[in-house]
Amino acid sequence: MLAYLVRRLFAGVILLLVMTLVVFMLFFASPVDPVQFSCGRNCSPELKKQTEKALGYDKPAVVQWKDFVQGIAVGRDYPDDPELRAAAPELVTECNAPCFGYSTFNTKTVNEEIAETFPISLSLAIVALIIWLTGGVLLGVTAALTKGSILDRGLVGASLILYAFPTFFIGLFALKFIAIKWGLWDKPVYTPIAEGGIGEWLYHLLMPGAVLAAVFMAAYVRMTRAFVLESMTEDYIRTAKAKGVRPRIVLFKHTMRAALTPLVTMTGLDFAGLMGGAIITETVFNFNGLGKLAVDANKVYDLPTIIGLVVLLAAFVIIANIIVDVLYAVIDPRVRLG
């Protein structure tokens, strides 16, 4: 098991390094000049050259990539030019490892921007994950066990209808009617656990979390139903039933174990994607998370913030895949031999 985990971690690190290099090449291949955005509209040639040197944009893209990777590993100081740091030590900004860059638009490191927005996105994603996974799996198993019944058809039909609604519609409906017009729920305002405790933190996350989970849960109901029904047709399931094994043991020990494998893949990738892809829900409920930070950075072409977020979110996807691979090995030991 340890050797399997080491192989996956090594492959993940290599993939992350390649991904950061590709990101740098793509962004610097863009015709938009990031120095001009950082310097301003009325930037003189002298000031532009000084800004380019301070940000390190005067170096080749490969060298900038090397400095970026080195900053993630050991940290980095800004301005990038050693002469400027020596001339004005009071203006030096330290960026501890893992350093994702420095935003000239917000005059702070990308790490500080992420530290402010990451807890919001993570909290929202965790609550949504718990809601859609619990509801989707339970309702999907119920639909599979009652195949062909009114309950089965009702659950599948309701999931199809729910899946057809866009997230922004569900979010605006919940906010306008449930929270504002009918007053059934307070308007969600993100409250850190340190300020309001777990109860208030969870209370304000339930509505946006449920909105974000609604579409996912609808998909998981259908997928869980399909996976469970497929597993129930396997020979070893019929053999277990023929031996007189109790239905509960057949369901949880045999059927669900086989059905969990594709669900684990879906869950890992969906959760990783939510970390930076919940911009609609964050915007509707005015939650300043990673998604909103990415959109704001794109508007002003804040290159360091964009690259830092892309690398961070890509790392989440890679880590999610590694976790999925490990869970595969736990669920099915045969995977360890691959």
CORWO-V285609 format. One record per pair of residues at least 24 apart in sequence whose C-alpha atoms are under 8 Angstrom apart, sorted by sequence separation. I is the first residue (numbers start at 1). J is the second residue. D is the distance in whole Angstrom. If there is no record, write none. Layout:
i=I j=J d=D
i=I j=J d=D
This chain:
i=54 j=78 d=8
i=55 j=79 d=6
i=56 j=80 d=5
i=73 j=97 d=6
i=74 j=98 d=7
i=75 j=99 d=5
i=78 j=102 d=7
i=231 j=255 d=6
i=54 j=79 d=5
i=55 j=80 d=5
i=56 j=81 d=7
i=71 j=96 d=8
i=72 j=97 d=5
i=73 j=98 d=6
i=74 j=99 d=8
i=231 j=256 d=8
i=54 j=80 d=5
i=55 j=81 d=7
i=71 j=97 d=6
i=72 j=98 d=4
i=73 j=99 d=8
i=53 j=80 d=7
i=54 j=81 d=5
i=71 j=98 d=6
i=72 j=99 d=5
i=228 j=255 d=6
i=231 j=258 d=6
i=53 j=81 d=6
i=71 j=99 d=5
i=72 j=100 d=6
i=228 j=256 d=7
i=231 j=259 d=6
i=71 j=100 d=7
i=54 j=84 d=7
i=71 j=101 d=8
i=68 j=99 d=8
i=228 j=259 d=6
i=68 j=100 d=7
i=227 j=259 d=5
i=28 j=61 d=7
i=68 j=101 d=7
i=174 j=207 d=8
i=224 j=259 d=7
i=25 j=61 d=7
i=24 j=61 d=7
i=171 j=208 d=7
i=174 j=211 d=8
i=276 j=313 d=7
i=275 j=313 d=7
i=224 j=263 d=7
i=171 j=211 d=6
i=223 j=263 d=8
i=273 j=313 d=8
i=21 j=62 d=8
i=24 j=65 d=7
i=170 j=211 d=6
i=272 j=313 d=7
i=21 j=65 d=6
i=167 j=211 d=7
i=272 j=316 d=6
i=273 j=317 d=7
i=20 j=65 d=8
i=167 j=212 d=7
i=272 j=317 d=5
i=167 j=215 d=7
i=269 j=317 d=6
i=272 j=320 d=6
i=166 j=215 d=8
i=268 j=317 d=8
i=165 j=215 d=8
i=163 j=214 d=8
i=269 j=320 d=6
i=17 j=69 d=8
i=162 j=214 d=7
i=163 j=215 d=5
i=268 j=320 d=5
i=269 j=321 d=7
i=162 j=215 d=6
i=163 j=216 d=8
i=268 j=321 d=7
i=163 j=218 d=6
i=268 j=323 d=8
i=162 j=218 d=6
i=163 j=219 d=7
i=265 j=321 d=8
i=268 j=324 d=6
i=159 j=217 d=8
i=160 j=218 d=7
i=159 j=218 d=4
i=265 j=324 d=6
i=158 j=218 d=8
i=159 j=219 d=7
i=264 j=324 d=6
i=159 j=221 d=7
i=159 j=222 d=7
i=264 j=327 d=8
i=264 j=328 d=8
i=156 j=221 d=7
i=38 j=104 d=6
i=155 j=221 d=8
i=156 j=222 d=7
i=212 j=278 d=8
i=38 j=105 d=7
i=261 j=328 d=6
i=212 j=281 d=7
i=120 j=190 d=7
i=211 j=281 d=8
i=261 j=331 d=7
i=260 j=331 d=8
i=208 j=281 d=7
i=257 j=331 d=7
i=127 j=202 d=8
i=208 j=285 d=7
i=127 j=205 d=7
i=131 j=209 d=8
i=132 j=210 d=8
i=127 j=206 d=7
i=131 j=210 d=7
i=136 j=216 d=8
i=140 j=220 d=7
i=141 j=221 d=8
i=124 j=205 d=6
i=128 j=209 d=4
i=132 j=213 d=5
i=136 j=217 d=5
i=140 j=221 d=4
i=144 j=225 d=5
i=123 j=205 d=8
i=127 j=209 d=5
i=128 j=210 d=6
i=131 j=213 d=6
i=132 j=214 d=7
i=135 j=217 d=6
i=136 j=218 d=7
i=139 j=221 d=6
i=140 j=222 d=6
i=143 j=225 d=6
i=144 j=226 d=7
i=127 j=210 d=8
i=128 j=211 d=8
i=136 j=219 d=8
i=137 j=220 d=7
i=138 j=221 d=8
i=140 j=223 d=7
i=141 j=224 d=6
i=142 j=225 d=8
i=124 j=208 d=7
i=125 j=209 d=7
i=128 j=212 d=6
i=129 j=213 d=7
i=132 j=216 d=6
i=133 j=217 d=7
i=136 j=220 d=5
i=137 j=221 d=6
i=140 j=224 d=5
i=141 j=225 d=6
i=144 j=228 d=6
i=124 j=209 d=6
i=128 j=213 d=5
i=132 j=217 d=4
i=136 j=221 d=4
i=140 j=225 d=4
i=144 j=229 d=6
i=131 j=217 d=8
i=135 j=221 d=8
i=133 j=220 d=7
i=137 j=224 d=6
i=141 j=228 d=7
i=132 j=220 d=8
i=136 j=224 d=7
i=189 j=285 d=8
i=188 j=285 d=7
i=189 j=286 d=8
i=190 j=287 d=7
i=189 j=287 d=8
i=171 j=281 d=7
i=175 j=285 d=8
i=168 j=280 d=6
i=172 j=284 d=7
i=167 j=280 d=7
i=168 j=281 d=7
i=171 j=284 d=6
i=167 j=281 d=7
i=171 j=285 d=8
i=168 j=284 d=7
i=133 j=267 d=8
i=129 j=271 d=7
i=125 j=271 d=7
i=125 j=274 d=6
i=125 j=275 d=7
i=121 j=274 d=8
i=122 j=275 d=6
i=121 j=275 d=6
i=121 j=276 d=8
i=121 j=278 d=8
i=120 j=287 d=7
i=120 j=288 d=7
i=121 j=289 d=5
i=120 j=289 d=5
i=121 j=290 d=6
i=119 j=289 d=8
i=120 j=290 d=8
i=121 j=291 d=8
i=117 j=288 d=6
i=118 j=289 d=6
i=117 j=289 d=4
i=118 j=290 d=6
i=117 j=290 d=5
i=114 j=290 d=7
i=117 j=293 d=8
i=110 j=304 d=7
i=110 j=305 d=6
i=105 j=302 d=7
i=104 j=302 d=8
i=110 j=308 d=7
i=103 j=302 d=7
i=103 j=303 d=8
i=103 j=304 d=6
i=102 j=304 d=6
i=103 j=305 d=6
i=101 j=304 d=5
i=102 j=305 d=7
i=100 j=304 d=7
i=101 j=305 d=7
i=100 j=305 d=8
i=100 j=307 d=8
i=101 j=308 d=7
i=100 j=308 d=5
i=37 j=300 d=7
i=37 j=301 d=7
i=38 j=302 d=8
i=37 j=302 d=8
i=34 j=301 d=7
i=34 j=302 d=7
i=34 j=303 d=7
i=27 j=303 d=8
i=24 j=307 d=8
i=23 j=307 d=7
i=23 j=310 d=8
i=20 j=311 d=6
i=19 j=311 d=8
i=16 j=311 d=8
i=19 j=314 d=8
i=16 j=314 d=7
i=16 j=315 d=7
i=16 j=318 d=7
i=15 j=318 d=8
i=12 j=318 d=6
i=12 j=319 d=7
i=12 j=322 d=7
i=9 j=322 d=7
i=8 j=322 d=6
i=8 j=325 d=8
i=5 j=326 d=7
i=1 j=329 d=8
i=4 j=336 d=6
i=1 j=336 d=7
